[in-house]
Amino acid sequence: MSAEKRNPRLDEGLVTELTERRPDLQAVITKVHELTDFFMNDAAADFAVPAPTLLRAKGAKNPAVASSRLSFFRRLLTLRSASLISEAIPALNEARLLSFALAARGLLETAALGAYHGPKLEIALVATDLPGGYMDSLRAAVMSSRFDWVKYLSDHATRQKMIDEYSSAPREQAPADQATNVFTMVDRLADRLEGVMPRARGIVHLDYALLSDLCHPAAGSNLVFLTGASDQQLTADLHPPRTTRLGFAEALIHSLGYSASTVVEVLAALEESNERLDRM
């Protein structure tokens, strides 16, 4: 089966309308399709690495353990990106604009995650040992969170206790390994793109704010269902008019491109670091 049949593509009619209005988007759309193929094909490949506990039991040194963990982080970036981009495209085709916004924002956040953690996990060409704090950085990339999964997955009694804790102080519950604030990571993505994309900082932050309002119960989320407005009546439906879908595609297709491209760049850099770890 060809990649074009196996992997999602933007609807040809939508592409025609978009490029008639904005010829510059053709290159973006082509890139999005290429990146979709990359992630879907990479995600389909078999993957397994030795567990760090097994490596430790066999006497492996820190670089070998770090290489296994880094490979796992790379795999998670690939799978998350494949899942989101493969949802964003059909959602846009089918005018499921809320689903499209959720997937597009998730992909942007994945790029921000890579932009934030990736540089901390790179290994210099001349390195002969792990940088200071490297294992902590690896743990943060994979295990930091906004919910205490260690407690939640421990036993039923602990889960019941957590309910009481959330009841008394819902905003004070936090895991030991707290995830970095998403705005900090989006900032890092914007900084990373500054040198390669004109007005990158403003574009990234505007796109993220727009996508967030579309995803939240807010005015943006309401707009995706609006089908008509006049002095006489307002109408809303599950599927908006084609013009609404076209407008959202024109505004946000670029975010899929730069988000997915950033993840690919991070994956490539981490693969090089994996090779350097294996040589230590």
N, C-alpha and C positions, 0 to 999 in steps of 0.2 A: 504494500500500500504506500502511495507517495506521501511525502510530508504534507503536501497541500491538502490531501483528502483527510489525513489523520489529524492534523492540527488546525485549530480554528483560524478563520480569516474574516476580516471585516466584509460585510455584505457589499457586493460589487456595485449595486445601485447607490448605496450610501457613499462609497468611495468616489463614484462619479460625481455625485452632487457636491461632495466636500472639495474635490480638486477643481471643480468648475469655479467655486467660490474662492478657493485658496489653493492655487497651483503649487505653492511651496509645501503643502502638506503631503504631496505624493511621496517625497523622499522619507518623510516621517512614517507614513503608513507602510512603506516597503521595509523600513528598518524594524518596525514593530512586528511585522510578519516574520522577518528573519530571526528576531530575538525570541519570538514565540516558539519557532522551530528549535532553536538552541535549547531553551529550557525544557520543552516537552521531550526532546530526544535525550537530553542529559538525565532528566528525571526517570526515564524509562530504563536506564541502565541499571544493572545489578549493583548493589552497594553493600559492603560489610567491612568493618575494621575490628581489630582485636579490642576487647574491652580493656580500659586502663587497669582494672583490678587484676586481670589475667596477666597483663604485661608486667605489672609490679611483682606478681607472684613468681614470674619467671626471671626476675632480676633485671628487667629492662631499666635503662637509665631515663632521666627526665626527657631528653629529646625524642625518644621513641614514644613515650606516653603522650607528649605534647603533639606529636605528629598524628597520632590516632585521634586525639580530641579535635585538632584543627581540621582534619578530614571530615569529621562528623559535623562540625560547624559549617563547613563549605556545603555539605550535603543538605543541611537544613535550609540554607539560603537558596539553594537550587529548588528544593521542593516547595518552599513557600512561594517563590517567584513563579514557578510553573503553575501552581494551583491558582494564584491570583490572576495572572495574565490570561490563562485559559478560561477564566470566568468572566473577566472584563469584556472580552471581545464578543462572545455570544450574548451577553447581557445587553450590550449596546446594540447589536443587531436586532434583538427582540424588543427593544425599547423598554427594558427593565432598568430604568435609570438609577433607581436606588441601589440595586445590586451592582450596577456598573460603578457607581460612586464608591461603594464600600470596597470593591476590589481594587479600584484605582488608588484610593487612599492607602489601602493595605500594601500595595506595591511601592508606593512612594515611601511609606514607613519602613519597608524592607530595605530599600535603597539607603535610607537614612541610618538604619541599623548597621548596614555594611560600611557606610562612610564613617560612622563613629568608631566601631570596633575594629574594622579591617586594618587601619594603620597601626594599631596597638599590637596586632598579631603578626605583622610582617617581620621577617628575619633578614638582617643585612647580609649581603653577599659574603662579607669577610668574617661573619660571626662564627665562633668556634664553640659557643655555649649559649644557653638561653639568656635573653635579657632579663634583668631584674624584674620580678613581679609578673613574669610571662604566664605562669600557670594560673595566677589570680585573674589575669586578663581573659584567659581562655574560659575560665569558669564563669566570669561575668557575662561573656558573650553568649553562653549557652544556658546558664542556670539563673541569671538574674530575672526577677519577675515583679509583678504587682499584686500577686496573690501567694499566700503561703502554702504551696503544694506539698511541702514536706509534712506539715501538720495535717493537712486535709487527707492525705493518702495514708496516714499512719494507722488509724483505727477508728471504729465507729464512735467510740466515746469521745475522742478528740474532736471529731467533726461536730458532735452535739455541743461540745464546749465552745467551739468556734461560733456557733449560732448565737450563743449568749453574749460572746464578746462583740460580735457585730451588732447585736441588739443594743448594747449599752454604749458603744463607741465605734460606730461604723467607719468613721474617717480616720481612726487611729490604728487600724489593723494594717500591718506591713510585714513582709517577709524579712528574713535576715539579709538575704541578698537582693536588695531593692534595685529594680531596673532604672536606668538613667531616664530622666524626663524626656518624653518624645520630642518636645520642642528643642531641647538641646541637640538631639540627633538630627532633626530637620535642619537646624542651624549648620551643623557640620556638612550635611549634604549640599546646602547652598554655598558654603565656602568652597567645597570641592569643585563645584561646577562653575565657579566664578571665572576661572581662567579659560574655559572652553565654550561657554555659552553666554552670549551678550545678555546683560541684565539678569543674570542667573539668580542672584539673591532675591530680587523682587518677584521673579517668576515662581520660584520654588515656594516662597512663603505665601504668595497670593493663591497658588494652586492648592496648597495644603489648607489654607483658611476656607477656600471655596468648597473643597471636597468635604471638609469637616462639617460645614453648615448643611451640605446636602445629606450627610450621613446622620446628623443629629436631628432630633425632633425640633426643627427650627424652620425659618422661612424657606431656606433652600430646599429642605426635604418636602415642604408643601408644594413648591413650584413644580416638582417632577410629576405631580398628578394633575396639575391645572390644565384643562383642555379648552377653556374659553372664559372670557371676562368682558362684560359690557355693562352699560347702565341698567340693563334689564335683568341680567342673571350671571351667576358664576357656575361653571361646570367643572367637574373633576372626574377622572376615570383612572383605572389601573394603567392603561397604556396612553401616553401623551401623544399629541400630534407629531407627525413626521418632522415638522419644522423645529419642534422642541428637541427631538433626538439629534437632529442635524446641528443645532446650536451647541448642545452639550458636547458632541463629538468634536466640533471645531475648537471649542474652548479647552478640551482636556486630553485629546489624543496625544498631544506633545508630551504630557506628563508620563504617559506609559512609556514613551521612547526614552526619555532621559533617565527615568527610574530604572528600567530594565537594563539600559546600557551601563549604568553605574554598578549594578549588581554584577554584571559580567566582568567589568574591570576589577572589582574586588575579588571575585572568584579567581581570576587569572593571577593576581598578585599573591593570593593565599596559596595557590598551587605551587608557585615558585618557592614560597616559604616552606611548604611541605617538603619539597625536594632538598632544600638546604638543611632541614631538620633531619632528613633521612641520611644525610652525609656526615652528620656529627658523630 
